[in-house]
Amino acid sequence: MFLDTANIKEIKDATKMGVFRGVTTNPTILLKENTPRVKKIKEILDLSVGLVYVQCIGKTVEERLKDCEDILSLDSETRIGLKVPMDITGLEVVKLLKQKNPDHRILGTAIYSADQGIFAALAGCNSIAPYINRMSNNDLDPYKAVSIIRDFIDERQLNCEILGASFKNTNQVIQTLASGAHSVTIPYNIFEKMMNKELAVSAIETFNRHGEMLKEKY
Ligand code: E4P
């Protein structure tokens, strides 16, 4: 699991249990924090939360490669992952990044279809992020896409993981995993909804109350 946020409080609250492998960000997520990218990413890295994915921007191959260099200069390559948007330009960026250093961890992002995901996997992305909620909003079937990509990866034994992204409810997360995603990146509010379910919270309160009653009685 990854946490899809750049909010320091959310990252601190969610990562102390040790269930998240790291954090994913994108320019929109960073913009919400009203802090320059460099400063915010360094703050996140200071929390030592595992892998921190930062997305490159730019229209051309050269612009994206330059932005990747800037991102990588923030820390060691073992703690920073590069998110590369997956259009034709993105495929070339992945190829050139991997040629330069096969150890770069690359997450192909903005995946809206199986074909796009398949090319991203073939290009050498270590992981790819299908946008579940955004696909649903556009009458596309995200679960079918995840399942097709997973079959393609498994049949050819490609070294690529599916990291489901873009979630607006907990059911989407579970359906994505059930469709073959290796893992997911979720916003903090979805994490809360997954764990603090009303029924569970109320059952735990009842157990606590009965436990106290038992102590008083005996
Ligand atoms: C993460 O990699 C994606 O950028 C993110 O999950 C997109 O989420 P959104 O569709 O809520 O913007």
Boltz pocket constraint, residues with backbone or C-beta under 6 A from the ligand:
constraints:
  - pocket:
      binder: B
      contacts: [[A, 4], [A, 24], [A, 25], [A, 26], [A, 28], [A, 109], [A, 129], [A, 131], [A, 133], [A, 134], [A, 165], [A, 166], [A, 167], [A, 185]]
      max_distance: 6.0
